[in-house]
Amino acid sequence: MTINNLIFLLKNPTFVAFTTIAGLSGVASTLALILIITSSMEVIRRSYFEVFWFTHHLFVIFFIGLVIHGVGEIVRGQTASSVLKNKPNICATQYKDWGKVPDCPIPQFTGNPPMTWKWVIGPMVLYVFERLVRFWRSKQKVVITKVVTHPSKTLELQMKKKGFKMEVGQYVNLQCPSVSQLEWHPFTLTSAPEEDHFSVHIRIVGDWTQQLFEACGGEKKEFQEAWKLPKMAVDGPFGTASEDVFRYEVVMLVGAGIGVTPFASVLKSVWYRYFNNDTGLIPKKIYFYWLCRETNAFEWFADLLQSLETQMLERGNADFLSYRIYLTGWDEAQAAHFTVHHEEENDPITGLKQKTLYGRPNWENEFKTIAGNHPGARIGVFLCGPEVLAKSLSKQSINHSDADPRGVHFIFNKENF
């Protein structure tokens, strides 16, 4: 098999690239791939999500170019009849004598037919089928039952959809046609499977979320009629690592900022299971860490923690949930005026019995303490937060896991944002 360079030998390569099927398809596929790769950079994904989203749909052009690239038959192989006369295993080393000796006549080559479609057709059929299923699911009616505007620039949407079933920690893709007909954005579900609705908490940080906030009447003080709320399309739910929380007897949950959302679902589900006296609840101890920069980020989640705190106290199982809230945007000097209230029963910031801590956790000490409290346990560590924190917790999980299979082991799971 060889590349048929001879037919292009006397032609300008640029002319060939833009006047032949193989050349044009190759250029189109290469340009599409370059745009896809460059738009995948983190700075593009975070600052210009629409660019990232739309350029990735150039994969259609990439695969079409890949399929038709072989039509030009640049890759050539020896014909079947020529192989019988000029045997490659004998004549390959005697190429100088081709045509001069009877056993090695000049071989005949022809262009190989396109073969890429055989490798592409299967994945493409599966992809089209998956898109059709998602399109059908997204067209099912969704009703917004409640909109809550939280002071921390967070919008809570409670919705209902026929046949919708979820597990803790899962996420959905949301589309608001009145904001954009093409954009879909993923949001973690903050409701529990036991509730009769599903909810998401959306932090207002970009153009799409700001327009959704306005469409839902977030800036209006008066009551908003349900029929005035925008239509929503929901695709999902989809699974995440947080679904495995209930497989461990000891669990560490670490949320950073809005990354607490999957654990809202987990803790709500725990509350409902305790309330219904569920004897099949596997976790026996939950350590919850929440890291926030500002105090207003605590507001929407504090009610849930207060309910859990009260529930555990009433049932005489206050040790089931240990939680620590860290205000990372402050240091002890900034928080000095709150120290006068340190002896009060409830924290002045969150209203919880557990006092707010300032600065960042000492993960080395936290892991040592938990490992000492639960020797021989398999401890699930679940993070929803930035990559820097993920690397730190992953390292601590490895360092504090015993080499002995009978010792304590930390199993790290993460979701990045």
N, C-alpha and C positions, 0 to 999 in steps of 0.2 A: 504494500500500500504506500502511496506517495502523494505529495501535493503537486497538483498540475501547474507547475510554475512556467512551463514552456509556452503555454498559450498566452501568458501575460508578459513574456520576456521582453517583447518590444513595445510594451505599452506603459504609459505613466501610471504608477501605483494609485495616485490620487484619482485619475480618470477611471481606473478599474473600480475603486471603492465607491464611486458615486454614479456608476453607469451599469453595474451588474446587480443581479438579485442578491448574490452572496455578499457583495460589498455593501450595498445599502442596508440589508438586514443586519449585517455585522456592526455597522456604524450605529444604527438605531438601538440595537441591544446594548452596545457598549455605553452610549450616552445615557440610556435609561438606568443602567446599573450604576454609573457614576453618580447620577442624581440621587438614586436611592441610598447609596452608601454615604454620601456627603450629608444628606438631610437626616441621617441617623445619629449624628453627633449630639451629645447631651445638650449642648448650648442651643441647638436648633429645636430639639424636642421640647425643652422647657420654655423657651422664649417665643418660638414660632411653631406651635403645635400644628397649625393648619398646613404649613409648608411640609412638615414631616408626614402628615396624614395623606395629603393629596399626592405628593411625589411617590409615595409607596405604591400607589395604584398604577404606576408606570410598569409594574411587574407584568401587566397584560402585554404591553409592547415588547418587553424583554422576552417573554415566552413565545410570542408570535414570531419575533425575529429569529429566535432559537430554532423554531420548527422549520421555517422556510429557508434558513441559511444553507441547508444542504441541497436545496434545489439547484444551485449553481454547479454542483458536482465537482467542486474543487478537489475534494479528496477522491483519488482514483485508485482502483485496484486492478490487479491482473485478471484478465478474463478467464473463465473456467477452461475453455479450449486451449488457451495459451499456457495454463498451468500444466496441462498434460504433456505439452511439447517442450516447454522450457521450465524444467523442474527447479523451483527456488532453492531447495535444499542441496542441489548439485551445482547449479549454474550461478548462484549468488556470488561465489568467490571467483568466477571465471568471466566476469562481466566484460573484460577486454576482448574475449573471444566470441561474444554474442554475434551470431550471424555468420561466423567463420567456420564453426564446427557443427555437424549435423545434430548433435545432442543438445545444443544450446542455441536455438534460433532467437531472433530478436523478439522479446516478449511484447504482447499486446495489452494495453491498458484501456480501461473505460471508467467513466465517472460512476461512483457508488450512489445508489438512490438514497434519498433522505431517510434517516433512521431515528432522529430525535423524537419524533411524534410518538413512537412506541413507549418511550420513557416518560413522556409528559402527559399523555392522554389520561392515564389512571388518576394521578393527583389532581388534574384539572376537573375530571368528572366529580371526584369527591368534594373539591372546593365549590363547584357550582351547586351541588346538592346541599352542602352546608349553608351556602348563601341563601338558597331558596327557603330552607327551614328557618333561618334567622329572619328572613323577610316576612314569612308567614307569622312568626311569633311577634315580630315588632308591630304588625298590623292589628293585633288583638287590642280590644278596648281597655284603656287605662283610665281610672277615675282618681283624681286628686281629692282626698277626703279632708286633708288638713294642711295648712301652711303655717309654719312657726318661724318668726324672725328672731334670732338670738342676738344679743348685744355684741357678740364677738365676731361680727361679720360672717355669720353662718346661717344658712337657710335650711330649714328642715322641711322636707316634703313627705307626707304620709299618703300612700296610694294603695289602690286595690286593683287586682287584675284576676279575671276568672282563671282558675286552675293553677295559679301561681304557687309554687312550693319552693322553700328555701332551707338551707342549713346555716348554722352560725358561720360568720366570717366571709360569706360569699359576696360577690359584687354583681352589678348589672350595668349594662350600657344604656345611657339615656339620650334621647333626642327630643328636642322641642322644635317642631316645624315652624312655629312663629318666629323663632330665633334663627334657625338655620335648617334647611332641608337636607343638608348633607352631613353635618357634623354629629358624631356620636361620641360621648364621653363616659368613661367608666367611673362608677361610684360604689363604695363599699356599703353594704346594707347594715343599718344600725338597729334594725328591729330583730326580734327573736322569732324563731319558727312557731312558737306558741301563740303569737299575737295574730289578730284577724286582719292585719294590714302589713305592708312592708314600707320601710322608710329609709331615707338617705339624708345625710347632713352634708351640705355643699358649702365649702368656704368660698367667699367672693374674692377671687384673686385675678380674674382675667376678663376679657371682653365677653366671652360666651356666658360665664357665670353671672356677670353684671347684668347682661340683658335678660337672663332667666330670672334673676332677682327682681328686676323691674316688671317683667311680664307677670310675675306672681303677685304683684302689688306689694312688694317688700318695703317700698318707701311710703306707702299710704298708711295713714293712721286709722282710717275708718275700716269697718268690717268689709271683707271682700266676698261677694256672692260667688258660689261654687261655679256657676255657669260662665262667669267671667274669667275663670282661671284658664291658662293655656292648655292645649292638648299635649299629651306626652306620649312618646313611644318608648317601650321598654323591651330590651332584649336580654335574656338571661333567666335565671342566675347562672353564674359561672363559679367554679370552685377555686379555693386558695388554700394555702398551707394552714390557715387558722381553723379549718374544718377538723383537724386532728387533735384539737385541744382536749376533747373528752376521751381520748385514748390513754391519757396519762393520769396517774394518781396525784402527782405533784406537777404544778404548772407555773411557769414564769411568763407573765404578759408584760411587754414593754411597748408603750405607745409614745410617740413624739408628736406633739401638737395635734393636728387633725388626724394623725395616724392612729389615734385612739379609737376610731370608728369601728373597726372589726371587733374590738374587745367590748364595745358597747353591746353588740349582739351577743357575745359570749356571756357577759355578766347578766344581761337581761334573761337569757335562757337559764342560767344558774338560779336566778331569783324565782322564775316560774317553776322550775323543777323542785326547789325547796318548798315553795308555797304549796305545791301539789303532792308533797311527800314522795317524790320519785326515789325509789330504793335502788334504781339502776344507775344512779349518778356515780361515775367512776372517780373523778377528781375528789381528793380528800383535803387538798390544800392548794390555794391559789395565791401567788405573790404577784401583785399588780404594781407596775411602775408607770407613772405618767410624767413626761417632761414637757413643760410649756415655757414659752418666753414671757408671756404677759398674763396678768391675773384674769382678764376677761375671757381667756380661752377656757377657764374652768367652769364658766357659768352653766353651759348647756348640759354638762355631764355630771355636775355635782348632785343634782336631784336623784339620779340613778344610784350613785354611791351612797347617798343618805338612806335611800330605801333599802339597799342591801345591808348597810350597817345596822339599821333598825331591825331588819328581819333576822339577821344572825344573832343579835343580842337577845331578841325575844325567844329564840329557839335554843338559847344556851350554847351556841356554836360560834362565838365571836372570833375564834382563832381560825375558822375556815378560810377567811379572806384577809390577807395582810396587804395593805396598799400604802404606797408612798408617792406623794405628789411633789415634784420638784419645780420650782420657779427658776428657770435657768437664766432669765433675763435680768435677775436681780442678784446682788451679793448681800452679805450680812450687813454691810454698812447702809445700803439702801433700805433694807428691811428693818432697820433699828427701831423705828417707831412702832412696829408691830410686836416687838419683843415684850412690851409692857403687858400685852394680852396673852402671853405664853401660858400663864397659869390658868387661864379660863378653860372651861370644859370643852368648848368648841373652837375650832380655828376661825379667826376673824376674817379670813379671805374666802374660804370655801364653806364654812359652816359645819364642817365635819369634825369628828372627834380626833382624827389623825391630823397632827399639825403639818402645815406646809413647810417643806425644806427648801433651802436656798442654795443655788449653785447646781453642780452636777453630781450624780451618784458616783461613789467609789465602787466600781463594779468588781474589783478584786475582793473587797471585803464582803460584798453582797453574795457573790458566788461561794466564797469560803463558808459563810454563815449557813447558807441553804444546804450546801453539801454536808456540813456537820450535823444539820438538823434531820437529814434524810439519808443516812448511810445505806448504800445498796439499792437506791431507788433510780428509776429511769425518769429523768426530769425533762419535760418538754419546755423549751425556751422559744417563745413566739415574739417576733418583733414586727412592727409596722412603723418604719421610720427611714431616715436617710442612710445612704450607703456607708458613710463614715461610722455611724453607730453600729451598723450591721457587721462591719469588720471587727470592731471592738468586742462585741458580744460573741461572735463566732470564735475569736481567739480565746476568750475567757471560757467558753464552753469546752473547747479542746483541752485547755490547760488544767481545768478542774475535773475532768473525767478520768476515772481510774483505768489503768491498764488491765487490772483484774476484771474479768467479766462479771464477777459478783459484786463489784464496787459500784459507786455512784457514777452515773453517766448523764451528761447534759446533751440533749438532742436539739440542735438549733434549727429553727424554721424562720423564714423572713419574707416580708413583703416590702419592697422599696417604693418610695415616691419621690 
